């Protein structure tokens, strides 16, 4: 889908690997891990984008994967959420084993490959880092501090330097590790940070416009503080100047689209939940509820409290 959206020949790449272009979703379908590794690595070459794996990983609808959805539904603490995910993921992958290990004041979460791949899994690790970092940032929520977290992947050079200010070091080909403070495991797990805010990416109806693609890429990053135009352009895989020019031709700007997405998410939570204003503010990237309230009134003409009274179902 990503290659098609970029106007690249997905069929040619899949055919060269002996894979079908259109494959029905089925629990009976099995593709060996080495084929997937090669597919992901070569997709980045076809797209001419060394950050392709990370970009796709960040775009995933996390709760569309059953192990995450079940863990989110049942967990009360961050540690319980990660532990349940490790157990539930066993039934969904035969080539990797997720783990959670505690050693004093530092804990390690990640996965190990059952068999070492024959090629460097640079883009594959980048893909996993994209979705794992998104999952951890949502789970840890207000306690997240990127300076206390260290990721290890096969090739740090395929992770954008601006990737949520993540600290990334070189690891090996066996899997991914992320170290963080053990104290985070005992914190209360905020389920609302995982609530779906947009429909899952439908393989039969992917975004078919620039604006739709930009919105789809950014929807999973709205909770991140400091979602600047520069950072948003990087998430979308564009140079800021090029993306700004293309969006102006569509009659909008990147700043406007970010504001629209944040307005939609905040409005949805105000109308459909009893969440505190402070929690809703954090869900759209504001640490200070007062700053959020001013921004929301600027966007809608109503304060969050007024909007909730007028739209509460």
Phi, psi and omega in degrees: 000318181295317179294319178300316182298330180270003178078022181260165185273089178290324183297320181296317180294313180298318180298322180293340179259005180074026180249148179281149179286319180246110184240126178291144176292125183203137176290344180275350183275132180227130173237128184296145183305317180303325178294320179292318178304312182294321179301312183292317180297316182286335176299321179296323178293317180298319181283344184065033184228108182289350180253016186300313183301314180297317181301315181292318179301322181290336185274352186298141169281101190303317185282000175284346178262123188306316180302322178287315182301316180292318180296319179296318183295324190261342189278149175246337178234163179297319179298319179293321179299312181292321180296316179296320178299317179303317181290312184292331181292340180302326183278357187241358180213128179260352185253350180225155176229113177285155180211159172223117183237141179242128178226094181064232185272005178234140177238156181232129177239147178165204178214157176239139177280141180293319178233135179293129181293156181279346176238157178294123184275055185298304181291327178297315177297320180298320177300311180297319179299322179301311183280327179292318179296321177296317179296315181293318180296323177289319182293313183282333168054241188292344180272355185297132177217106187297337179288345180261005187238138177227123176262147173234125181226170183296321184216098181298340184292344180265011174254125181303142181298334182264012186294086177051026179058034181287144173267118185234130179238165181283132176245224178230191182273002187278342182156194183244145173230145172223123179258140181206168182296132179300328182303332180297332183296335184269356182286150177299138180270121181269101184297329185298338180290348179253002180298135179294132180250356179206158178299152176299155179292109185275119182298334180274349183212063180290163177306132184243019177220161179299313182298317179298320180292320179296314180297319180295322181291324187272340187302331183272004183240006186295334182282350184281125176298146176072039176281081183281169177298319179299313181294319180297320178297320179295318178301323181280355179079025182238157163284141185302316184297317181293314181294320179299318179296314181296321180289324177299323178294338176268001177085023180214182177224164179296319179298320179295319181292322176298314180297320179298315181296318180293323177297315181297315181294312181297317180298320179298315182288326177294320184280329191247356180225169175255020181300148178294152178302321181298321180290321178293322178301315180294327180294341177243024169088015180252122176282330183255115181301329180293318178296319177299315182300318179295317180295317182297320178293325177294324180286320191245345185083002180229149173287162177304321180295317178296318180298319180296318179297322185278339187239357183300131181267000000 
